[in-house]
């Protein structure tokens, strides 16, 4: 894999996490893991 591809992948993961936090009003991480993040996988 090219380093650029790895950077883009990490950036996308961070973007998903940040958008989840905004959607939940910066709620606790446990609620993110319990509910919506599991649906991504």
PLY file of the C-alpha trace (Angstrom):
ply
format ascii 1.0
element vertex 41
property float x
property float y
property float z
element edge 40
property int vertex1
property int vertex2
end_header
0.00 0.00 0.00
1.15 3.53 -0.70
1.64 5.84 2.29
-0.86 8.27 0.75
-3.54 5.57 0.69
-2.87 4.77 4.36
-3.13 8.46 5.25
-6.44 8.79 3.40
-7.80 5.70 5.16
-6.84 7.05 8.58
-8.32 10.43 7.69
-11.62 8.80 6.72
-11.77 6.87 9.98
-11.13 10.06 11.98
-13.77 11.91 9.96
-16.33 9.18 10.73
-15.53 9.31 14.44
-15.77 13.11 14.55
-19.07 13.13 12.65
-20.44 10.51 15.06
-19.42 12.68 18.03
-21.16 15.70 16.52
-24.29 13.69 15.76
-24.48 12.45 19.36
-23.72 15.85 20.89
-20.25 14.72 22.08
-21.73 11.92 24.12
-19.67 9.24 25.89
-17.53 6.95 23.76
-19.26 3.88 25.17
-22.58 4.88 23.63
-20.90 5.37 20.24
-19.37 1.89 20.40
-22.64 0.33 21.63
-24.98 1.84 19.05
-24.04 3.31 15.72
-20.39 2.44 15.12
-21.18 -1.29 15.15
-23.49 -0.77 12.16
-20.53 0.38 10.07
-18.85 -3.04 10.25
0 1
1 2
2 3
3 4
4 5
5 6
6 7
7 8
8 9
9 10
10 11
11 12
12 13
13 14
14 15
15 16
16 17
17 18
18 19
19 20
20 21
21 22
22 23
23 24
24 25
25 26
26 27
27 28
28 29
29 30
30 31
31 32
32 33
33 34
34 35
35 36
36 37
37 38
38 39
39 40
